Amino acid sequence: MSKRVLVIDDSEIVLAMASEALIAKGYEVVTALSARDADRFICCENRPDIIIIDVMMPTLDGDKKTKMLKDDSATNEIPVLLLSSKSERELAQLVTESGADGFIRKPFTFREMIERIEAATAGN
């Protein structure tokens, strides 16, 4: 059974590129343009195996949404990777503060994305 990946980013280009790469590797992909829009994929029986969320987005930043997910017992076991062009140091800080399971720095290679997903979902 393939893993379901939820990619949340306010850039349709990023969503399209990530989807294409992940589908080619056998993942099932769902996308959302905002953290609020993503709720319909997170709180249902078809919930994702992992979430990749852009840090800087309108209305609700990805690190804030991640903290909300990690503070909720219904969703805290879903691995979350932050996605951003911020420095590695800044991202490491956001991972610690939000409870995320790691990060992917933009620009990223598809190989790097797959490796981070596989590392975050190992054992799931």
Rosetta silent file (secondary structure, phi, psi, omega in degrees, C-alpha in Angstrom):
SEQUENCE: MSKRVLVIDDSEIVLAMASEALIAKGYEVVTALSARDADRFICCENRPDIIIIDVMMPTLDGDKKTKMLKDDSATNEIPVLLLSSKSERELAQLVTESGADGFIRKPFTFREMIERIEAATAGN
SCORE:     score description
SCORE:     0.000 S_00000001
   1 L     0.000  131.435 -177.297    0.000    0.000    0.000 S_00000001
   2 L   -78.838  150.981  178.136    1.436    3.370   -0.978 S_00000001
   3 L   -79.043  142.554  177.890    1.898    6.129    1.549 S_00000001
   4 E   -95.011  125.093 -179.916   -0.356    9.176    1.315 S_00000001
   5 E  -112.528  127.739  173.333    1.523   12.496    1.336 S_00000001
   6 E  -102.071  119.018  178.419   -0.241   15.799    1.981 S_00000001
   7 E  -108.713  123.282 -178.303    1.689   18.727    0.503 S_00000001
   8 E  -118.382  117.077 -179.975    0.595   22.183    1.668 S_00000001
   9 L  -156.073  144.714  179.459    2.049   25.200   -0.119 S_00000001
  10 L   -83.347    2.147  176.728    0.596   28.462   -1.396 S_00000001
  11 L  -104.209  117.315  178.563    2.507   28.021   -4.681 S_00000001
  12 H   -64.588  -28.837  178.776    0.693   25.942   -7.280 S_00000001
  13 H   -66.487  -46.315  177.829    4.032   25.448   -9.064 S_00000001
  14 H   -60.987  -43.883  179.303    5.615   23.876   -5.968 S_00000001
  15 H   -60.836  -44.039 -179.327    2.540   21.683   -5.486 S_00000001
  16 H   -65.313  -43.546 -179.051    2.615   20.515   -9.106 S_00000001
  17 H   -67.302  -44.819  179.099    6.349   19.756   -9.074 S_00000001
  18 H   -63.679  -43.352  179.656    6.249   17.936   -5.745 S_00000001
  19 H   -59.557  -47.209 -178.736    3.166   15.954   -6.790 S_00000001
  20 H   -58.612  -46.399 -178.597    4.729   14.866  -10.050 S_00000001
  21 H   -66.337  -43.190 -177.850    7.899   13.653   -8.348 S_00000001
  22 H   -69.528  -40.957  177.782    6.086   11.873   -5.517 S_00000001
  23 H   -62.284  -40.664  178.621    3.551   10.177   -7.796 S_00000001
  24 H   -60.840  -27.866  178.842    6.430    8.952   -9.989 S_00000001
  25 L   -91.672    5.403  174.611    7.893    7.311   -6.849 S_00000001
  26 L    93.184    8.651  177.834    4.605    5.568   -6.073 S_00000001
  27 L   -84.110  150.848  168.973    3.202    7.879   -3.414 S_00000001
  28 E   -90.125  131.448 -173.399   -0.436    8.914   -3.268 S_00000001
  29 E  -123.914  134.016  168.382   -0.489   12.723   -3.146 S_00000001
  30 E  -124.029  148.227 -176.192   -3.060   15.230   -1.998 S_00000001
  31 E  -129.520  155.934  175.753   -2.398   18.962   -2.057 S_00000001
  32 E  -145.399  145.119 -179.133   -3.742   22.080   -0.403 S_00000001
  33 L   -88.734   -5.928  177.854   -3.034   25.768   -1.012 S_00000001
  34 L  -153.414  160.228  178.771   -3.422   26.729    2.664 S_00000001
  35 H   -63.753  -37.104  179.089   -3.191   25.217    6.132 S_00000001
  36 H   -68.639  -40.764  178.361   -6.904   25.773    6.640 S_00000001
  37 H   -62.883  -28.711 -177.579   -7.764   24.129    3.312 S_00000001
  38 H   -71.875  -20.448 -176.512   -5.693   21.116    4.396 S_00000001
  39 H   -54.107  -35.070 -178.143   -7.942   20.374    7.385 S_00000001
  40 H   -66.593  -20.333  177.453  -10.348   18.414    5.202 S_00000001
  41 H   -93.264  -22.098 -174.820   -7.531   15.957    4.407 S_00000001
  42 H   -86.858  -35.216 -172.176   -6.160   15.728    7.944 S_00000001
  43 L  -103.299   43.318  179.198   -9.355   15.110    9.895 S_00000001
  44 L  -140.579  177.833 -177.730  -10.879   12.246    7.963 S_00000001
  45 L   -68.155  -19.779  178.780  -10.512    8.507    7.507 S_00000001
  46 L   -98.522   35.752 -176.737   -8.169    9.056    4.543 S_00000001
  47 L   -59.014  153.744 -177.407   -5.678   11.042    6.629 S_00000001
  48 L   -74.156  157.032  173.825   -2.132   11.378    5.310 S_00000001
  49 L   -83.020  -22.558  177.981    0.828    9.254    6.382 S_00000001
  50 E  -156.824  150.406  178.650    2.992   12.394    6.304 S_00000001
  51 E  -121.176  132.233  171.408    2.495   16.141    5.844 S_00000001
  52 E  -113.277  120.978 -173.340    4.893   18.501    4.070 S_00000001
  53 E  -131.042  130.126  176.997    3.978   22.093    4.879 S_00000001
  54 E   -66.510  139.316 -177.976    5.402   25.396    3.683 S_00000001
  55 L   -72.350  -50.701 -173.966    6.423   27.643    6.574 S_00000001
  56 L   -96.817  106.026  179.273    5.464   31.026    5.137 S_00000001
  57 L  -139.937  157.198  177.976    1.849   31.108    3.997 S_00000001
  58 L   -66.332  150.984  176.238   -1.041   33.566    4.121 S_00000001
  59 L    69.223  -44.233 -179.533   -3.435   33.414    7.107 S_00000001
  60 L  -150.500  113.122 -179.537   -1.628   30.598    8.998 S_00000001
  61 L   -66.910  150.898 -176.837    2.089   29.800    8.800 S_00000001
  62 H   -61.203  -36.900  179.229    3.108   26.175    8.456 S_00000001
  63 H   -68.164  -33.997  177.360    5.080   26.062   11.700 S_00000001
  64 H   -68.934  -41.890  177.714    2.036   27.359   13.623 S_00000001
  65 H   -64.087  -39.772  178.774   -0.209   24.755   11.961 S_00000001
  66 H   -60.712  -44.634  178.684    2.363   22.073   12.780 S_00000001
  67 H   -59.949  -41.176  177.790    2.330   23.072   16.451 S_00000001
  68 H   -61.328  -43.493  179.501   -1.475   22.831   16.436 S_00000001
  69 H   -65.013  -42.006 -177.681   -1.285   19.341   14.890 S_00000001
  70 H   -73.022  -24.037  177.492    1.389   18.182   17.342 S_00000001
  71 H   -84.114   -8.899 -177.808   -0.579   19.542   20.326 S_00000001
  72 L  -101.436  121.790 -177.389   -3.704   17.596   19.265 S_00000001
  73 L   -62.494  -20.948  179.449   -3.797   13.946   20.370 S_00000001
  74 L   -77.359  -19.463 -175.609   -5.830   13.070   17.264 S_00000001
  75 L  -129.728   -2.208 -171.514   -3.065   14.191   14.884 S_00000001
  76 L   -67.680  -14.329  178.993    0.182   14.332   16.854 S_00000001
  77 L   -89.061   -6.413  178.500    1.489   11.047   15.458 S_00000001
  78 L   -76.583  121.303  177.307    1.413   12.222   11.828 S_00000001
  79 L   -63.561  140.438  179.350    4.989   13.098   10.778 S_00000001
  80 E  -129.377  130.101  173.887    5.341   16.694    9.561 S_00000001
  81 E  -111.902  127.584  175.893    8.181   18.149    7.493 S_00000001
  82 E   -80.070  143.433 -179.099    8.515   21.926    7.259 S_00000001
  83 E  -121.906  123.991 -177.354    9.269   23.333    3.806 S_00000001
  84 E  -167.268  161.053  173.511   11.043   26.687    3.489 S_00000001
  85 L   -95.843    5.566  177.053   13.860   28.707    1.981 S_00000001
  86 L   -62.373  164.523  179.997   14.883   29.906    5.455 S_00000001
  87 L   -65.850  158.740  178.683   18.393   29.049    6.645 S_00000001
  88 H   -58.108  -38.421  179.919   19.076   25.600    8.103 S_00000001
  89 H   -63.333  -46.032  178.495   19.579   27.218   11.502 S_00000001
  90 H   -62.532  -42.053  179.942   16.221   29.003   11.344 S_00000001
  91 H   -65.738  -41.276  178.128   14.506   25.822   10.157 S_00000001
  92 H   -59.820  -40.104  177.646   16.089   23.730   12.920 S_00000001
  93 H   -63.671  -44.662  179.579   14.728   26.271   15.424 S_00000001
  94 H   -64.778  -36.785  176.859   11.241   26.112   13.874 S_00000001
  95 H   -60.500  -47.003  179.842   11.336   22.297   13.973 S_00000001
  96 H   -62.173  -46.871 -176.984   12.127   22.434   17.690 S_00000001
  97 H   -67.890  -36.452 -174.360    9.470   25.058   18.442 S_00000001
  98 H   -90.859  -20.480 -175.563    6.692   23.453   16.379 S_00000001
  99 L    87.325   10.250  179.367    7.401   19.793   17.118 S_00000001
 100 L   -60.902  163.468 -177.527    7.918   19.013   13.414 S_00000001
 101 L   -96.639    3.563  179.814    9.775   15.858   12.436 S_00000001
 102 E   153.628 -171.132 -179.535   12.256   17.606   10.148 S_00000001
 103 E  -148.448  161.428  173.123   12.509   20.029    7.277 S_00000001
 104 E  -127.171  124.307 -179.978   13.163   20.322    3.562 S_00000001
 105 E   -88.569  134.673  172.500   14.972   23.458    2.383 S_00000001
 106 L   -84.781  143.040   -9.184   13.911   25.193   -0.833 S_00000001
 107 L   -73.020  145.076 -177.621   15.180   24.818   -3.445 S_00000001
 108 L  -119.552  157.431  172.224   15.178   21.072   -2.943 S_00000001
 109 L   -93.470  154.617  179.785   15.973   18.098   -5.126 S_00000001
 110 H   -66.230  -32.553  176.831   13.335   15.427   -5.521 S_00000001
 111 H   -61.869  -44.054  177.917   15.824   12.882   -4.223 S_00000001
 112 H   -61.765  -43.221  179.493   16.243   14.929   -1.050 S_00000001
 113 H   -59.744  -47.321 -179.774   12.455   15.183   -0.649 S_00000001
 114 H   -62.233  -44.067  179.921   12.032   11.410   -1.020 S_00000001
 115 H   -61.210  -41.774 -179.936   14.886   10.726    1.437 S_00000001
 116 H   -66.991  -40.108  177.947   13.353   13.055    4.047 S_00000001
 117 H   -63.726  -46.747 -178.861    9.912   11.472    3.619 S_00000001
 118 H   -62.657  -40.033  178.396   11.332    7.966    3.920 S_00000001
 119 H   -65.064  -41.571 -176.954   13.325    8.925    7.039 S_00000001
 120 H   -73.065  -25.500 -177.513   10.294   10.581    8.686 S_00000001
 121 H  -105.237    4.317  178.842    7.955    7.663    7.932 S_00000001
 122 L   -58.350  128.970 -179.422   10.357    4.816    8.720 S_00000001
 123 L    90.981   -6.785  178.084    8.533    2.424   10.977 S_00000001
 124 L   -95.141    0.000    0.000    5.073    3.724   10.026 S_00000001
